[in-house]
Each structure stands twice: as structure tokens, then as C-alpha cells.
């Protein structure tokens, strides 16, 4: 076994790990990045990019099938070639992965080590059976893995996770999706639009991370008009029958049904890749299976020279957040014990369903009841949305009663990915609703709906002041 000495070790070469490596090198320290799996980020291989490729194909199919309302009639039926769809998904996916691999290849060979790392003592790691590494600090950026509940494990190769979907050579005929979170909803709707019979089952009414009950209810009704979705499903039994999955469930009409599917897609959450690291030997305190407590401003675990970044910490599992966390963790690992808080941006989440979903700033569920007002716009009658036949959805904006500051928003509706950015910038700039209404709004654009919601919030804030004014 060879022995190496370095200033910073980064475990994991995904988005967070690569950002941590660059930050450590920029600080003038020696850094070693250790990776046991395939190079290439979750986003490029099995996440953001291949899912958007599948969604793009689905949107093309949906648009081609819905032209008659404009008076545009397509002669003949729209034909979807599943093999061609998946060929493009995989070809373009591999192109994106290639860009990541290229950046990894540019890292000097002496700064990379292949294998799985585990702590043997504080500041000491064993990598497989071939290397012992002594380091001053460590960044854990090992990512996460899909979590499969035990009842599904008997389904064998009829059970798939989102990683598997992007390896298909052709589209299946029938898929049951368990988990209407971001992944399940995006992939489920895309498959449905590509001609696959889809059933999406959830628990406790949750849907794509939305916590505003009114927005979530509107979203549920919109999606249920297009495909089967039960966010609070009663699934009675799942079992494998030959090369199929048989599911017995109570349907939305309260009748019991039994159906068979080619696959059960399990999208019920992810778990951090921590258990094999031997964290207890590094002095890290954690309960079995839990993520150790850490400071999200510095990414530091306790007062240790150990930092945790990216999906593995379960904080905000998004690429741009992973990049930010990696940069903060890498810089602090390099400069330890001089640990400084880094830039954490305003919350922004987007679900690339249709209509899209955007979650901005403080979630509704975390706002203090009675301390805020809600401004609303229903996109049903919104001008530009109606012109494009995209007039579905609801936007809620939240403003503090005392300061009039814009706190956040939840929405389902057209162009949510763009509107979400504008609103996230407003949160980060700590703008008031009044200041936001001073900004330009062109006509006719979907953003005029934002103005409507902000005006509604302003009126409610003014009413609050009036109600509390001295007689």
C-alpha cells in the first residue's frame, strides 16, 4: 500500500467535488480528488440533462397533437418512434457527460485517485486496498443514491429508478410511477406524452415539493386532466407476475383495481452516500443512517476539519447549490482553521413539468402564520397565456406585513422557470412589493401576471395598515 500526503482530500468527483477541488487549488493548497464510481456528474448522467431531453421529445409530441385549437390541422396521426426518442436522449446525454469528463481529464494525474475512500483515523483515509492518504482536511462530496423501500425489492428487474430510464433502448407500453416528487412527475408526464400508459402514485398528498395547499390543489387538478395521478394513493399490493408488475390499488373513484405494468419506476427519494466512509473513525458524530449536523453557511461538520457539500448533505439537492456548496467547502478546507461563511443564494427550485412549477424563497409551510399576506393571480384569464393556450395555473406571492418585503412564491403556470428567476432575484435583493411594482412590465407578456399578484399583495398590505391605523 502506497502512502500519500496532501492538504485537502475531496471524496467524490461530481459537481460539488469538482467545485471544491477548484477552490482548494485556487487557495494555493495541494488537493487530491478521490472517486470510486464513474466520472461524470449526476446531473449529466442521470439527472438534469437526460430528463430534459426526454421532456423535450414529449413536448414536441404534445404540441404536434394539440394544434387544432389554433385552427391548424395536421393531416394524419403523430407517430412516436420510441427507439429514435431514446437514441437521441442517450446520444445527447453522452455529449454532456463528455464535457464533464473533459474537465476531469484536465486535472493533473497526481491530483486524482481512483477507488473508494474510508476513514481509518482522523485525517487518514484508506482507498481500496492500494493507498493510504494523510490529509489536513476533507471535503465529503459523495452524492446520493435512489432509496428503494423494501416492499418493492422483490420486483427484480421490473423495478427501475430514474438512472435506468435513460438506458432504455425503446419506450415501454405501461409504467407505474411511485413518488410524485420532481423526478417522478417530470418523467411520468414525459412518458405519458410519449404514448406510455402511466399511473403515478404518491403518499400523504405531497406533489413536487409544493407546500402551499391552494397551489398544490390547482396543480393536482391540472395534471389529473392529462394522466392518472393520485398523490394520496392506497396501494394494496405490488408483486411480480412473469415479466410484469401487478399492482392492486384503490382508484380515484374509490373502486379497487388491478393492473399490470412493464415497469415500476421508484422515485420515492434519495439517501446520502455516507455509510461506507467510516465517519465515526474521524470523530464525526451521527445517528445510524443520518446526515451529520453541519453549518450550511460554512459546510463544516462540528468543529472538525471535515466539510460536506452537494447532494450528500441533503440540504438543497440542486446543481447550482452543489456548485456553491463545493466552492465554500473547498475554500474552507484549504484555509482551515480559518473557516468563513460563503454565499448562499435565495432559494429557487423549478420542476420542468407542463405547466412548470417554481418554488422561490421561503416556502409557504415555513412562513409564520399571520405575519404575511398572499398575493394571487390565476392564469386562466391572463392575456398572453390565453393567447398561447397556456392559460393554466396559479401564482401565490408572499409579503411580510410589517416590512412589506417580498418573501417568496409558489406557482404552477407558464414560463415558471423564467418567472422563478425574476422572483428569486427579488428575494435575494430584499426588495419590497412596492419596489418590485416600480419595475417595468411589457405588454403583452406572461410576466404581467406577476404584476397582478404583486398588486394583490400590495392591496392586502395596505388594508392591513388601514385596519391597524389609530382611530
BELFENZI-V43114 format. One record per run of one state. SS is the DSSP state (hx for helix, st for strand, lp for the rest). FROM is the first residue (numbers start at 1). TO is the last residue. If there is no record, write none. Layout:
((SS,FROM,TO) (SS,FROM,TO))
This chain:
((lp,1,1) (st,2,11) (lp,12,14) (hx,15,26) (lp,27,30) (st,31,35) (lp,36,41) (hx,42,46) (lp,47,47) (hx,48,64) (lp,65,67) (hx,68,70) (lp,71,81) (hx,82,105) (lp,106,108) (hx,109,111) (st,112,114) (lp,115,116) (st,117,121) (lp,122,123) (st,124,127) (lp,128,130) (st,131,140) (lp,141,143) (st,144,146) (lp,147,149) (hx,150,158) (st,159,160) (lp,161,161) (hx,162,165) (lp,166,173) (st,174,178) (lp,179,181) (hx,182,193) (lp,194,196) (st,197,201) (lp,202,212) (hx,213,224) (lp,225,227) (st,228,230) (lp,231,233) (st,234,241) (lp,242,243) (st,244,250) (lp,251,255) (st,256,261) (lp,262,262) (st,263,266) (lp,267,269) (st,270,272) (lp,273,274) (hx,275,277) (lp,278,278) (hx,279,282) (lp,283,293) (st,294,294) (lp,295,299) (st,300,301) (lp,302,305) (st,306,308) (lp,309,309) (hx,310,313) (lp,314,318) (hx,319,335) (lp,336,347) (st,348,351) (lp,352,355) (st,356,361) (lp,362,363) (hx,364,366) (lp,367,371) (st,372,378) (hx,379,381) (lp,382,382) (hx,383,387) (lp,388,393) (st,394,400) (lp,401,404) (st,405,413) (lp,414,415) (hx,416,428) (lp,429,431) (st,432,432) (hx,433,437) (lp,438,447) (hx,448,467) (lp,468,471))
